[in-house]
Amino acid sequence: MSEEYTSLEERISRSISKKFGMKLQLSELDTAKMEYGLSILLVDAFKLLFIYASAFILHIVPEVFMTHLSFVMLRRTTKSYHASNSTICTVLSIFFLVFLSFLATHFELNTTRSAFAIITFILCGVLGMKGRAITQKRVNFFYNGKIRMVCVGFFLMGIGLIQPSDQIRTLIFLGMAVATFLMFLQKRKDEVK
């Protein structure tokens, strides 16, 4: 019988949680909870390490941080595509956050205030009309997933409009565009099923 593939992060978290579970005399369920939490923590830590190490090598850490920040803010409100394992997630993150930021910086793709306002307004409209949001049990205005998604989009648009730097506006838009693209990728994946 072949053993199921386990990632490095899962093996490390299993080892650590077993040692702590034995030392603290935790139940099997508590040890499993600890293993799951450690696994998530290690996957995210390794992913961030690879993303920012790549950015450091390319000398674009602030640019990647700006793109990553706007991406995460919008991503938290959308039901976006998630990779099937941590390796694919890391590779996609490096492509979307590091490589695209590098291209935007290297080719000096700068967005003026008026162009940024127009394209982010269109993007917010797309999010509101076609977007797929996390469903909430409460029907309260701000807890509606689509409303939150559009509010975050307009918040990022406002931040971009007050920025004096055209490059920062471009990076904010890049993060928003990647989050929106992944949302549509997930929607397409759900339609194929």
N, C-alpha and C positions, 0 to 999 in steps of 0.2 A: 504494500500500500504506500503510495507516495504521500509525503507530508505536505500540507498546505503551506504556501509561501507566506512567510512572516517577515516583515520589514525589520531593519536594524532597530528602529525606534521601538517597535513592539517587543523585540527581544530584550532590549535594555529595560523597558518599563516592566516587563514580566519579572526580570531578575531583581530589580529594585523593590518592586511591590512584594515579592515573595519574602525577601529578606526583612523588610519592614513588618510584613504581616506576621512572620514568625516571632520577631523581636517584640512586637507590641501585642501578640496573641490575638490578632484580629480574626473575625470569622471569614469564611471563604467568600461570602458576598462582599464584605468590606474590602478584602484584598482585591477582588475583581474590580470593584469600583475604583480603587486606588490605581490599579493597572490601567484601566481605561482612561482615567484623568491624566496619568503620567504619559500615556501614549499620545494623547492629543497635544499635550504640552511639548513633548519632544518633537513631534512632527512639525508643529508650528515653529519651534525654535530652530530646527535644522533648515526648514524652508527659508526663514528669515536670514539665517546665516549665509545660505547660498545666494539669496537675492542680493543682500548688501555686500557680500564679498565680490560678486560680479560687478556690482555698481562701483565698488572701491577700485577694482582693477581698471574699469573704464573711466574713472574719475568723474562719476556723475551721481554721487550719493545724494546731494540735496535735490537733484532733479527727480531721482527715483523716489525719494521720500515724499515729494509733493504729489507725484502721480499716485503713489501708493495710498497716501492719505485721502485724496479725493475718491479713489477707487473703493477704499474700505468704507467710507462714509455712505456712498450710494449703494454699495454691495450689501450692506447690512439691512437694507429695506427691500431688496429684490430677491426673488427666488431664482438665483443664478445657477449656471452650470457648475457642478463640482466634479473634479476628476475622480476616476475610480480608485486610484491609489496615490500615495504621497509622492512617488517619483514623478508621475505624470503631472501632478499638481505643481511640483517644484519647477519642472521644465516649462510648463505653461506660464507660471508666474514670472520666470526669468524672461521668457519671450515677451509677454505683455507689459511687464513693468520695467524691465531693464533694457531690452533690445529696442522697444519702441521709443522709450525715453531717450536712448542713445541716438536713434535716428533723428528724432525731433530736435535734439540739441546739436548734433553734428551738422545737420543741414539747415540749422537756424530757422526752423519753422515757427515763426512767431505770429500770434494772433492779436489783432488790434481789438480795442474795446468794442467797437461796433460789430465786427465780425463775431467776436466771442458772444456778445449779447444775442445776436441772431441765431447762431448755431446752438447755443445752450437753451434758448427759448424753444427752438424746434425740438431739441432733445427732451426737454421737459414735457412738451406736448406729446411726443411719442411715448414717454414713460406713462403719462396720464391716460392716454387712449389705448395703447397696446400693451402696456406694462403688466407684468405678472407679479403680484405682491404676496408677501407672507400674509396668510389669512389670520385675522384676529377674532377672538371670541366676542370682544366688546365692539359695539357699533359706534362708539364715541368717535367724534370727528377726527381727532389726531391719531387715534388708534387704527383707523382705516389704513390698510397697507399702501394703497395707491396714493392716498393723500400724503402720507409720510414720505413716500418716494418722490413725489412732485415737490413737496416742501424742502426736502434735502437738495433736490436739483436746483431749486430757486435759491437756496442758501449758498450753494457752491457758485451759482451764477453771480450772486451779490459779492461774494468774496473775490471772485475773478475780476469783477468790474471795478472794485476799489484798488486793485493791485496796480502799481506803477509799471510793473514789468510785463512786457508782452510774452516773454518766455514762460513766466509762471502761469499766465492765463492758458497758454498752450498745454502745459503739463496738467493743469486742473481739468481742462477739456479732455485730454487723453485718458485720464483716470475715469472720467464719467463715461466716455465712449466705450472703454473696455468693459466696464460694469454693465452697460446697456447691451453690448454685443453678447456677453455671456448670458444675459437674461434671455435674449432671443435664441441663443444656442440651446438653452435648456428647454425653451418652449418648443423648438423644433424637435428636440430629442423626445419630449413627451408625446408629440403628435405622431412620431414614427412608431412608438410602442403600441 
